[in-house]
């Protein structure tokens, strides 16, 4: 064997692995098989941290049941804490986010990274699996089909909570403007035609209510994702998981994450059903549609400055043209519009992936994870950007074609 390499084997044969990496032969094959997006799961820290929490919970449950020695369970748990608390080894999660196998490659990547770090903690070298094995120990009592969906659920819940916080910040930015503009009169329009007078504050107060309604719907939708199938193993029957494992693992996972997770009443149903993701994605689409409509309004109300509506002024953040002197474009609302278009497209992808499941398992959760994560994290960034770079700096234009103070 060449210097700087270690040799590992699987059912397909032997392969040489760089000696310094924490992943192993299964991850190597997955990296070769799925050169799809060029984006590794390392780019999804919520997922990596959730996987580490699931593996730590499983190790503690197996220790409780006498299936893992305290020494092995402790080493696995220590490795998992380094990953999810200290942010270590995230770069070792190298599998492409979109891959075949219903998430198997992601689970294998996690098993190998955790096992090799646990081996070091125990005083052994990477790949010395006779002392602690990725599958026999780290994956004990588990299947990809319960580990991966559970990790996706946990990752999604945490990301949604961050989105809810960002939406609250945007809501407060609009609320501040609604109060600031409460006595500025303007023309209310329907179908782009003059209708009746109103205040600019009333116009902005509508955006406040729209955001708060969507936050409430999102908070409701994410509750469905708290149901997990950990312990269901391959098809939901719990085969190869000992009596008491599912509840023990759920309890440890709930304690580690601080989330009120519940075991599915029917794990067979939960292992194949992606309905909660479809519902959540629908709410994300609702948020995107209404947020995009709001940005359309901001662009229209700020159009001009001489030949447009020119009722409000968006803060200038960058030059808008290389040929028109002084032109400033509404680039912040425009980028939020584009995020909304992406979220709407992701909803179609999630719908098709959920529909394409067959029999006892949906094999397409990797694309669901990818699409949900992009929608949630990009919406969060869009809300914060809109609040901080646009809404907070909006001023009323009280010129001859703008609004007037009462």
Secondary structure, DSSP 4 states (H G I P E B T S, - for coil): --TTEEEEEETTEEEEEETT-S--HHHHHHHHH--SSS-BGGG-HHHHHHHHHHHHHHHHHHHHTTSS-HHHHHHHHHHHHHHHHS-TTGGG--SBSS-STTTHHHHHHHHHHHHHHHHHHTT--TT-TTTS-IIIIITTT--HHHHHHHHHHHHHHHHHHHHHHHHHHHHHHHHHHHHHTTTEEEEEEETTEEEEEEEHHHHHHHHHHHHHHHHHHHHHHHHGGGEE-TT-TTTSS-TTSPTTHHHHHHHHHHHHHT---EE-SSHHHHHH--HHHHHHHHHHHHHHHHHHHHHHHHHHHT--SSSS--SEEPPP-S---SSSTT----HHHHHHHHHHHHHHHHHHHHHHHHHT-BTTB-TTHHHHHHHHHHHHHHHHHHHHHHHHHTGGG-EE--STTS-EE-
